[in-house]
Amino acid sequence: MPCEGLDTPVMSPETRFPDIYRTISTRDLIAVYKSGPTRLGGALTGLSDEELKARPRDDKWSVQEIALHIADAEIMGAARMRQAWAEPGSAFAVYDQNAWASELDYRGRESRDVMAALHLFSILRRAGTQLLEGARPGDWKKWGSHGEWGTLTLRQLLELYADHAERHIEQIAALRLRLGKPIRLPRLLPKRLY
């Protein structure tokens, strides 16, 4: 039955993963997860090519680099969710986000690549939302092994990726403020996982 058990939080198993979202219903987390592409699109609206590439803080990524990272991280997240669900107990692939940013030349890419990344992020989130809305209570406890966090359940993966997009959208909003292009984005999750 679709959406069964979505109002009941799932407790974390033995893991190094923070449990700050344990009281938020799975239904609410899915809503945050689902809203990611719309919120990212809004955060990118009205920025010129120069503003997308600007680094108001030299040691931090630009809006463009953040947007490309969000899409690439979502590829990994989509795979990890499916892997935990279909192959419980397996080890997740690991990746070095800085190596991806460097080798895939996030900084040198064009604004059309940012729009393609937003489109990819939207498609992955739409497919992921449809899948997650059909999860049964037992599915949320299925798990895989993450190199940093240890054992992660499907529910924890939802928490991680809902938080991930929100974290970076907040970073984009902060960059926009530094660029003199402020945007108001309400906070959807009360805290950050890390």
C-alpha angles and dihedrals in degrees: 000000000000119000092009112162095006095133094057119083115230117227117234119250121224102308144127089242116117114250098209093122096050092109094050112094119244088237090058092047090052089053091054091045091049093050094056098096094047091049093046091048089052091049090053096046117116098012120132123223088259092051092048090055098038119117106202085177109043094208094054135070123264123241088262093052091048092050092050090047092052091056094046092046088051090058088058093043093051090050093046093051092051092044093052090047100044100029107029114197097026125131118255121231114255128216139184108236092199092053090050091050091050101039095041089047098231090173096053098044124110129250090253087063089057090053090048089051090051089051091050091048090050094051093047092048093047091052092043093050092052090050095047094047088061095052119124121219093261092052092065090063095054110110150187135198119263120196094228106027101034116216113017124185124212087256091054091048088055089051092048096051096039086053094043096061092042091051092054095042087056089051090052090050089052091050091049089054090053089049092052092249103108121185130189115231118168115228110251099187120047097222141011123250092228 
